[in-house]
Amino acid sequence: MNKKVLFIIISGAVLVAGFVTLIILLLTGQNQSQREAQQARLEADSLKLAIQQDDLDRQYSDLQADFMQYEDQAVYLKNDSLVIQYNESKARIEELMRQLQQERKSHKSDNAASQRKIAQLEAEIGTLRGIVKHYLEEIQRLGKENEGLRNELASSQQQNQQLTQTVQLARKLTITNLRMTAYNKKDKVEKKINKAVRLGVSFTVTPNNTAAAGRKTFYVRILSPEGVLLGHGGNFTIDGKSVPCTQTKTEEYDNGELPVSIYWNAGGYTLTPGNYTVEVFADGYRLGTRSVPMKK
């Protein structure tokens, strides 16, 4: 009887030990599976977080490109209010990016919190990006309008300049019958230049109703065959430069035909045969020029 009881007790103990071992093995396997599943979820969450962060970085890079586009267009922008709003949005985006960097450091293990924060940042950056895009479109529109206005202004200025030049040319005096004559000691016309003591330049100012009437000073330049200016009649200004002349004369001009004769005494000069050049100026314009051959 005692042997049977002992056998039963031993058998029961073995069964209990086996059952306990089985339970332990089952629990251990379940915990291992749970740890592996949890590790897989953590890795998936980390990967998702990294992808979200990379996407946010890409969005920020796109925004920086938008900012650069703004810098190129800002020269056309005169709307101070729009500039202020744009700068405020840009500053807010930069602040959000700083928060993102802090989020990466402070929540390395708390992926759920990081995901919520990143989602919040993405939403706000998306809103701001839409605002910035609107500002950029407005800046570009204003830039195109200003460019059109500048083109119109440039065209108008060119037309005005052309009109001014046309008016100035219309007001310019014109002359005809430009001549140079040599005179001897008897004040007679002299054909031999080596006997001449005086040179006379004559011309006729044609009628011009658009020219300004009043006193007109005519400047005559006589160049010898050697290209030397004869005489010392003072200086006048043309094209911003001071130019010496042979002789001057002032006449009253009433917009009608005006004959003019200007004389220069050759005392002290040796006149040589050859081609002399005669030039006439008035009101800042060259009115005429002529080459005059003179014989010995």
Summary of the structure (lengths in Angstrom):
residues: 296
radius of gyration: 51.3
end to end distance: 176.4
largest distance: 185.5
contacts: 784
relative contact order: 0.09
helix: 56%
strand: 25%
